[in-house]
Amino acid sequence: MHPDLKQLIALQSLDSQLGQVRAQLAAFPKRIAEVEARVKAANDELARAKDAFTQSLKDRKKYELDVEQWKEKVRKYKDQIYEVKSNEAYKALQHEIQMAEAEISKAEDRLLERMVSGEEYERQVKAAEKRLKEVEAAAQAERAQLQAEQAETKKQADSLAAERDRVIQSVPEDTLDHYHRIARKHSGVALAEVKDETCTMCRVRVRPHVFEALRKPDCQEIFHCESCTRILYYHEQPVGQSPEQALAQNS
């Protein structure tokens, strides 16, 4: 195997890991925002319940005032009834009293409805308060967990980046530039392992002489897939041995 290939294989492995770790890091703001959104939703729910309860209390006072105002009218009419001197005036006052008492009944019905709904709104407020406490407690624990995960993931990213810097120091500049150009073209994957005489990335069969050359331990050439242009490499992998173990053994 070409000596630069060993370093490029290690570099690609590090780039793959680093890409995954950085993707995890990039996802943390969204995950944290989702936690805050749940807290905000619980706060909004409580605010709506309180607004409804407050409006219910205002309506209740209004209906209580309506009842008192109509009752006061009835009292005035009844006081006036002893002062009238004609039958027509007496009948008119009686009619006014009946009308006022009907309004009292309506206002009392509205007041009763508002009192019942007010109790329901009060229950909703208490339920929303309980829900908010539960959400805030869960959010606090989740924030702590996310912060710990984020710190650990950042540590992994820094470690991988440092190892990547170490690896590229041993790769010739022109080879490194070549690697980066191909990687940019293929979503970060510049190398392709050959298995069963086939490029594992594009599934195109490599030429027999290329395969034979790749298999030679002292091969000093770098070959590319004629289809996808990725840099090809080959590991003579014993049965039961992973590619990583084979690479370590060849190193």
C-alpha positions as CSV (number, residue, x, y, z in Angstrom):
1,M,0.0,0.0,0.0
2,H,1.2,3.5,-0.9
3,P,2.5,5.1,2.4
4,D,0.3,8.2,1.9
5,L,-2.8,6.0,1.7
6,K,-2.5,4.8,5.3
7,Q,-2.6,8.4,6.4
8,L,-5.4,9.3,4.1
9,I,-7.5,6.4,5.4
10,A,-6.9,7.5,8.9
11,L,-7.7,11.1,7.9
12,Q,-11.0,10.0,6.2
13,S,-12.0,8.1,9.3
14,L,-11.3,11.1,11.5
15,D,-13.2,13.4,9.1
16,S,-16.2,11.1,9.2
17,Q,-16.2,11.0,13.0
18,L,-15.6,14.7,13.2
19,G,-18.5,15.4,10.8
20,Q,-20.8,13.3,12.9
21,V,-19.7,14.9,16.2
22,R,-20.0,18.4,14.7
23,A,-23.5,17.6,13.4
24,Q,-24.4,16.6,17.0
25,L,-23.0,19.9,18.2
26,A,-25.0,21.8,15.6
27,A,-28.2,20.1,16.8
28,F,-27.9,21.2,20.4
29,P,-29.3,24.8,19.9
30,K,-32.4,23.2,18.4
31,R,-32.7,20.7,21.2
32,I,-32.3,23.5,23.8
33,A,-34.9,25.6,21.9
34,E,-37.4,22.7,22.0
35,V,-37.0,22.6,25.8
36,E,-37.5,26.3,26.1
37,A,-40.5,26.1,23.8
38,R,-42.2,23.6,26.1
39,V,-41.7,25.9,29.1
40,K,-43.0,28.8,27.1
41,A,-46.1,26.8,26.0
42,A,-46.8,25.9,29.6
43,N,-46.4,29.6,30.6
44,D,-48.7,30.7,27.8
45,E,-51.3,28.1,28.9
46,L,-51.2,29.4,32.5
47,A,-51.5,33.0,31.2
48,R,-54.5,32.1,29.1
49,A,-56.1,30.3,32.1
50,K,-55.5,33.3,34.4
51,D,-56.9,35.7,31.8
52,A,-60.0,33.7,31.5
53,F,-60.4,33.5,35.2
54,T,-59.8,37.2,35.6
55,Q,-62.4,37.9,32.9
56,S,-64.8,35.6,34.7
57,L,-64.4,37.5,37.9
58,K,-65.1,40.8,36.1
59,D,-68.2,39.3,34.5
60,R,-69.3,38.0,37.9
61,K,-69.0,41.5,39.5
62,K,-70.9,43.0,36.6
63,Y,-73.8,40.5,37.0
64,E,-73.8,41.0,40.7
65,L,-74.1,44.7,40.1
66,D,-76.9,44.1,37.6
67,V,-78.8,42.1,40.2
68,E,-78.4,44.8,42.9
69,Q,-79.4,47.6,40.4
70,W,-82.6,45.8,39.5
71,K,-83.4,45.0,43.1
72,E,-82.9,48.6,43.9
73,K,-85.4,49.5,41.2
74,V,-87.9,47.1,42.6
75,R,-87.5,48.7,46.1
76,K,-88.0,52.2,44.6
77,Y,-91.1,51.0,42.7
78,K,-92.6,49.4,45.7
79,D,-92.0,52.6,47.7
80,Q,-93.7,54.6,45.0
81,I,-96.7,52.3,44.8
82,Y,-98.0,53.7,48.2
83,E,-97.9,57.2,46.8
84,V,-99.9,56.8,43.6
85,K,-103.4,58.1,43.5
86,S,-104.8,56.5,40.4
87,N,-105.5,52.9,39.4
88,E,-103.6,53.5,36.1
89,A,-100.5,54.6,37.9
90,Y,-100.8,51.7,40.3
91,K,-101.0,49.3,37.4
92,A,-98.0,50.9,35.7
93,L,-95.9,50.6,38.7
94,Q,-96.9,46.9,39.2
95,H,-95.9,46.3,35.6
96,E,-92.5,48.0,36.2
97,I,-92.0,45.8,39.3
98,Q,-92.8,42.7,37.3
99,M,-90.4,43.7,34.6
100,A,-87.7,44.5,37.1
101,E,-88.2,41.2,38.9
102,A,-87.9,39.4,35.6
103,E,-84.6,41.1,34.9
104,I,-83.4,40.2,38.4
105,S,-84.2,36.5,37.6
106,K,-82.2,36.8,34.3
107,A,-79.3,38.5,36.0
108,E,-79.2,35.9,38.7
109,D,-79.2,33.1,36.1
110,R,-76.3,34.8,34.3
111,L,-74.5,35.3,37.7
112,L,-75.0,31.6,38.6
113,E,-73.6,30.5,35.2
114,R,-70.6,32.8,35.7
115,M,-70.0,31.5,39.1
116,V,-70.0,27.9,37.8
117,S,-67.7,28.7,34.9
118,G,-65.5,30.7,37.3
119,E,-65.0,27.6,39.4
120,E,-64.0,25.7,36.2
121,Y,-61.6,28.5,35.2
122,E,-60.1,28.4,38.7
123,R,-59.5,24.7,38.4
124,Q,-57.9,25.3,35.0
125,V,-55.5,27.9,36.6
126,K,-54.5,25.4,39.3
127,A,-54.0,22.6,36.7
128,A,-51.9,25.0,34.5
129,E,-49.8,26.0,37.5
130,K,-49.1,22.4,38.4
131,R,-48.3,21.6,34.8
132,L,-45.9,24.6,34.6
133,K,-44.0,23.4,37.7
134,E,-43.7,19.9,36.2
135,V,-42.5,21.3,32.9
136,E,-40.0,23.6,34.5
137,A,-38.6,20.8,36.7
138,A,-38.2,18.5,33.7
139,A,-36.7,21.4,31.7
140,Q,-34.2,22.1,34.4
141,A,-33.1,18.5,34.4
142,E,-33.0,18.3,30.6
143,R,-31.0,21.6,30.4
144,A,-28.4,20.1,32.8
145,Q,-28.2,16.9,30.7
146,L,-27.9,18.8,27.4
147,Q,-25.2,21.0,28.8
148,A,-23.3,18.0,30.0
149,E,-23.8,16.2,26.6
150,Q,-22.8,19.4,24.8
151,A,-19.6,19.8,26.8
152,E,-18.7,16.1,26.3
153,T,-19.4,16.4,22.5
154,K,-17.3,19.5,22.3
155,K,-14.5,17.7,24.1
156,Q,-14.8,14.9,21.5
157,A,-14.7,17.3,18.6
158,D,-11.6,19.1,20.0
159,S,-9.9,15.7,20.5
160,L,-10.7,14.6,17.0
161,A,-9.7,17.9,15.5
162,A,-6.3,17.7,17.3
163,E,-5.8,14.2,16.1
164,R,-6.7,15.3,12.5
165,D,-4.1,18.1,12.7
166,R,-1.5,15.5,13.8
167,V,-2.4,13.2,10.9
168,I,-2.3,15.8,8.2
169,Q,1.2,16.8,9.3
170,S,2.5,13.6,7.7
171,V,0.5,14.0,4.5
172,P,2.3,15.8,1.6
173,E,0.6,19.1,0.8
174,D,-0.2,18.2,-2.8
175,T,-1.7,14.8,-1.7
176,L,-3.8,16.6,1.0
177,D,-5.1,19.1,-1.6
178,H,-6.0,16.3,-3.9
179,Y,-7.8,14.5,-1.0
180,H,-9.8,17.7,-0.2
181,R,-10.8,18.3,-3.8
182,I,-12.2,14.8,-4.1
183,A,-13.9,14.9,-0.7
184,R,-15.7,18.2,-1.6
185,K,-17.0,16.5,-4.7
186,H,-18.3,13.4,-2.9
187,S,-19.8,14.8,0.4
188,G,-16.6,14.4,2.3
189,V,-15.8,10.8,1.2
190,A,-12.6,10.9,-0.9
191,L,-11.6,7.2,-0.5
192,A,-13.3,4.0,-1.5
193,E,-12.3,0.5,-0.4
194,V,-12.1,-2.2,-3.0
195,K,-13.9,-5.4,-2.2
196,D,-14.5,-8.3,-4.6
197,E,-12.7,-6.3,-7.2
198,T,-15.4,-3.6,-6.9
199,C,-15.5,0.0,-5.7
200,T,-17.6,-0.1,-2.6
201,M,-18.9,3.5,-3.1
202,C,-20.2,3.4,-6.7
203,R,-20.3,-0.4,-7.1
204,V,-18.3,-0.3,-10.4
205,R,-15.8,-3.1,-11.0
206,V,-12.2,-2.0,-11.1
207,R,-9.8,-3.2,-13.9
208,P,-8.0,-6.5,-13.1
209,H,-4.5,-5.0,-13.3
210,V,-5.5,-2.2,-10.9
211,F,-6.9,-4.7,-8.4
212,E,-3.7,-6.8,-8.6
213,A,-1.6,-3.7,-8.1
214,L,-3.7,-2.6,-5.1
215,R,-3.2,-6.0,-3.5
216,K,0.6,-5.8,-3.6
217,P,2.0,-4.8,-0.2
218,D,4.8,-2.7,-1.8
219,C,2.4,-0.9,-4.2
220,Q,3.7,2.7,-4.6
221,E,0.9,4.0,-6.9
222,I,-2.3,5.8,-6.1
223,F,-5.3,4.6,-8.2
224,H,-8.7,6.2,-8.7
225,C,-12.0,4.7,-9.5
226,E,-12.7,5.3,-13.2
227,S,-16.4,5.9,-12.4
228,C,-16.5,8.0,-9.2
229,T,-12.9,9.2,-9.2
230,R,-12.4,8.4,-5.5
231,I,-9.0,7.2,-4.4
232,L,-9.0,3.4,-4.1
233,Y,-7.5,1.2,-1.4
234,Y,-7.5,-2.4,-0.6
235,H,-7.0,-4.4,2.6
236,E,-6.2,-8.1,2.6
237,Q,-8.6,-9.0,5.3
238,P,-8.4,-12.4,6.9
239,V,-11.7,-14.1,7.8
240,G,-13.2,-12.7,11.0
241,Q,-10.9,-9.6,11.0
242,S,-12.4,-6.1,10.7
243,P,-11.1,-3.5,8.2
244,E,-9.8,-1.4,11.2
245,Q,-7.9,-4.4,12.5
246,A,-6.4,-5.1,9.1
247,L,-5.4,-1.5,8.7
248,A,-3.7,-1.5,12.2
249,Q,-1.9,-4.7,11.3
250,N,-0.7,-3.3,8.0
251,S,0.5,-0.1,9.8
